[in-house]
């Protein structure tokens, strides 16, 4: 699929067409900061390969918490978007797939941009005029990106509702969870992939430090901090847990 979409994108280089891009430049600094918390040094503008090498190394070192790290990186990179690319324009590329030329063309049964791309291919092969103006493609790209964002929000909302239903009989219980973020809006924890969110009414108390007695560099190095919040959630936060999720 990825190879096919790349071939189609290069085939349409000489006409205006839609591109699917994921631009990580805005998240570069925070990705570098995230890697630094694990003792890894990335370039100021990390490429896909260096980020992949970092993630593979972390997965081997700490597989239990790799899912949270991976989710944090995905959130930093951000979602993809559709844009117009005219002949001669430079492409931002798809950072997540590590490809420069990419479009959507293989799923016209469920994505409108794929239909647009296939119409462009059909017109090119038949020697017919371009079916869309640049203004129309720009409008289509913006509308499809907007609709995709809206669908993603609905999906997240339904996932939260399902998690709430599953946990409705566990109100007041005590769970182990991982701190995934502390912002001005509150403290956010995750117990599992389907149970994560803000702790309502939580105040950040004085943490008690859980020591790592067998640290090679410092036997008194704090490996994790344990926070207890009402209504009884115990959360972990430390160098091995990403503060950027």
C-alpha positions as CSV (number, residue, x, y, z in Angstrom):
1,X,0.0,0.0,0.0
2,X,2.7,2.5,1.0
3,X,4.7,1.6,-2.1
4,X,1.7,2.0,-4.4
5,X,0.8,5.4,-2.9
6,X,4.4,6.5,-3.4
7,X,4.4,5.4,-7.0
8,X,1.1,7.3,-7.7
9,X,2.4,10.4,-6.0
10,X,5.5,10.4,-8.3
11,X,3.3,9.7,-11.3
12,X,1.3,12.9,-10.6
13,X,4.4,15.1,-10.2
14,X,3.6,17.0,-13.4
15,X,0.1,17.9,-12.4
16,X,-1.5,19.5,-9.4
17,X,-2.6,16.8,-6.9
18,X,-3.3,16.0,-3.3
19,X,-0.5,14.9,-1.0
20,X,-0.7,13.3,2.4
21,X,2.0,14.8,4.7
22,X,3.1,14.5,8.3
23,X,5.5,17.4,9.1
24,X,7.5,16.9,12.3
25,X,9.5,20.2,12.2
26,X,7.2,21.8,14.8
27,X,7.7,18.9,17.2
28,X,11.5,18.5,16.7
29,X,12.5,20.3,19.9
30,X,10.2,18.3,22.1
31,X,11.2,15.0,20.5
32,X,14.8,15.9,21.3
33,X,13.9,16.8,24.9
34,X,12.0,13.5,25.2
35,X,15.0,11.5,24.0
36,X,17.2,13.5,26.4
37,X,15.2,12.3,29.4
38,X,16.3,8.8,28.5
39,X,19.9,9.8,28.1
40,X,19.8,9.8,24.3
41,X,21.0,12.6,22.1
42,X,19.2,13.4,18.8
43,X,20.1,16.0,16.3
44,X,18.2,19.3,16.5
45,X,16.1,18.3,13.5
46,X,15.7,14.5,14.0
47,X,15.0,12.4,10.9
48,X,12.8,9.3,10.8
49,X,15.7,6.9,11.0
50,X,17.2,8.4,14.2
51,X,13.8,8.5,15.8
52,X,13.2,4.9,14.8
53,X,16.6,3.8,16.2
54,X,15.8,5.6,19.5
55,X,12.4,3.9,19.8
56,X,13.8,0.4,19.0
57,X,16.5,0.9,21.7
58,X,13.9,2.0,24.3
59,X,11.6,-1.0,23.4
60,X,14.5,-3.4,24.0
61,X,15.4,-1.6,27.3
62,X,11.9,-1.2,28.7
63,X,9.2,-3.1,26.8
64,X,6.7,-2.7,29.6
65,X,6.4,1.1,29.2
66,X,7.2,1.3,25.5
67,X,3.5,1.7,24.6
68,X,3.3,5.0,26.6
69,X,6.5,6.2,25.0
70,X,5.3,5.4,21.5
71,X,2.0,7.1,22.2
72,X,3.9,10.2,23.4
73,X,6.0,10.4,20.2
74,X,2.9,9.9,18.0
75,X,1.2,12.8,19.8
76,X,4.3,15.0,19.4
77,X,4.5,14.3,15.7
78,X,0.8,15.1,15.2
79,X,-1.7,13.8,12.7
80,X,-1.4,13.8,9.0
81,X,-3.0,16.3,6.7
82,X,-3.9,16.7,3.0
83,X,-2.4,19.5,1.0
84,X,-2.2,20.7,-2.6
85,X,1.0,20.2,-4.4
86,X,1.6,21.9,-7.7
87,X,4.2,20.9,-10.3
88,X,7.6,22.0,-9.0
89,X,6.5,22.5,-5.3
90,X,8.8,21.0,-2.7
91,X,7.1,18.3,-0.6
92,X,7.2,18.2,3.2
93,X,7.0,14.4,3.0
94,X,5.5,11.9,5.4
95,X,7.7,11.8,8.5
96,X,5.9,8.9,10.1
97,X,6.4,6.6,7.1
98,X,9.9,8.0,6.3
99,X,8.9,8.8,2.6
100,X,9.1,12.0,0.7
101,X,6.4,11.5,-1.9
102,X,3.1,10.2,-0.6
103,X,-0.6,10.4,-1.4
104,X,-3.7,8.4,-0.7
105,X,-5.0,6.4,-3.6
106,X,-5.6,2.8,-2.5
107,X,-8.9,3.1,-0.6
108,X,-11.5,4.9,-2.7
109,X,-14.2,2.8,-0.9
110,X,-13.7,4.7,2.3
111,X,-11.7,7.9,1.6
112,X,-12.7,10.7,-0.7
113,X,-9.1,11.9,-1.3
114,X,-8.4,8.5,-2.9
115,X,-11.3,9.0,-5.3
116,X,-9.9,12.4,-6.2
117,X,-6.5,10.9,-6.8
118,X,-7.9,8.1,-9.0
119,X,-9.8,10.7,-11.0
120,X,-6.6,12.5,-11.6
121,X,-4.9,9.2,-12.7
122,X,-7.8,8.4,-15.0
123,X,-7.7,11.8,-16.7
124,X,-3.9,11.6,-17.2
125,X,-4.0,8.1,-18.7
126,X,-6.9,9.1,-21.0
127,X,-5.2,12.3,-22.0
128,X,-8.2,14.3,-20.8
129,X,-8.1,17.8,-19.1
130,X,-7.3,18.1,-15.4
131,X,-10.7,17.5,-13.6
132,X,-9.9,19.9,-10.7
133,X,-8.6,23.5,-10.4
134,X,-5.9,24.3,-7.8
135,X,-8.6,26.2,-5.8
136,X,-10.8,23.1,-5.8
137,X,-8.0,20.8,-4.7
138,X,-7.1,23.3,-2.0
139,X,-10.7,23.3,-0.7
140,X,-10.9,19.5,-0.9
141,X,-7.7,19.1,1.0
142,X,-8.8,21.4,3.8
143,X,-12.2,19.9,4.1
144,X,-11.0,16.3,4.2
145,X,-8.4,17.2,6.8
146,X,-11.1,18.9,8.9
147,X,-13.5,16.0,8.6
148,X,-10.8,13.5,9.5
149,X,-10.0,15.5,12.7
150,X,-13.7,15.6,13.6
151,X,-14.0,11.8,13.1
152,X,-10.9,11.3,15.3
153,X,-12.4,13.4,18.1
154,X,-15.6,11.3,18.0
155,X,-13.5,8.1,18.1
156,X,-11.7,9.4,21.2
157,X,-14.9,10.4,22.9
158,X,-16.5,7.0,22.3
159,X,-13.4,5.3,23.6
160,X,-13.6,7.3,26.8
161,X,-17.3,6.5,27.1
162,X,-16.6,2.8,26.8
163,X,-13.8,3.0,29.4
164,X,-16.2,4.9,31.7
165,X,-18.8,2.2,31.4
166,X,-16.2,-0.5,32.0
167,X,-15.0,1.3,35.2
168,X,-18.4,2.4,36.5
169,X,-18.4,-0.3,39.2
170,X,-14.8,0.5,40.3
171,X,-15.4,4.0,41.7
172,X,-13.4,4.5,44.9
173,X,-11.0,1.6,44.1
174,X,-7.2,2.1,44.2
175,X,-5.2,1.6,41.1
176,X,-1.6,1.8,40.0
177,X,-1.2,4.3,37.2
178,X,1.5,6.2,35.3
179,X,1.6,10.0,35.3
180,X,1.4,11.0,31.6
181,X,1.3,14.8,32.0
182,X,1.1,17.7,34.4
183,X,-0.3,20.9,33.0
184,X,-2.1,24.0,34.3
185,X,-5.4,22.0,33.7
186,X,-4.4,19.3,36.1
187,X,-2.6,16.0,36.4
188,X,-3.1,13.2,33.9
189,X,-2.6,9.5,34.5
190,X,-3.0,6.3,32.6
191,X,-3.9,2.9,34.0
192,X,-4.3,1.1,30.7
193,X,-4.7,2.0,27.1
194,X,-8.4,2.4,27.5
195,X,-8.3,4.1,31.0
196,X,-6.5,7.4,30.9
197,X,-7.4,11.0,31.7
198,X,-7.3,13.8,34.2
199,X,-7.6,13.1,37.9
200,X,-10.6,15.3,39.0
201,X,-9.8,17.4,42.0
202,X,-6.2,16.1,42.3
203,X,-3.7,18.3,44.0
204,X,0.0,17.6,43.5
205,X,1.2,16.5,47.0
206,X,4.7,16.0,48.3
207,X,6.0,12.9,46.5
208,X,7.7,10.0,48.3
209,X,10.7,8.9,46.4
210,X,11.1,5.3,45.5
211,X,14.8,4.6,45.5
212,X,16.7,2.4,43.0
213,X,19.2,0.6,45.2
214,X,21.0,-1.1,42.4
215,X,21.8,1.9,40.2
216,X,25.2,1.6,38.6
217,X,25.9,5.3,38.8
218,X,24.3,6.4,42.0
219,X,22.8,4.0,44.6
220,X,20.5,6.8,45.8
221,X,19.2,8.0,42.5
222,X,15.5,8.4,42.5
223,X,14.1,6.1,39.8
224,X,10.4,7.0,40.3
225,X,8.2,9.2,42.3
226,X,4.9,8.0,43.7
227,X,2.0,10.4,44.0
228,X,-1.1,9.6,45.9
229,X,-4.3,11.4,44.8
230,X,-7.8,11.2,46.0
231,X,-9.9,9.2,45.2
232,X,-7.0,6.8,45.8
233,X,-5.0,6.6,42.5
234,X,-1.3,5.9,42.9
235,X,0.7,7.3,40.0
236,X,4.3,6.8,39.1
237,X,6.5,9.5,37.5
238,X,10.2,9.4,36.8
239,X,12.9,9.3,34.1
240,X,11.5,6.1,32.6
241,X,8.0,7.6,32.2
242,X,7.5,10.1,29.5
243,X,6.3,13.6,30.7
244,X,5.4,14.5,27.1
245,X,2.5,12.1,26.5
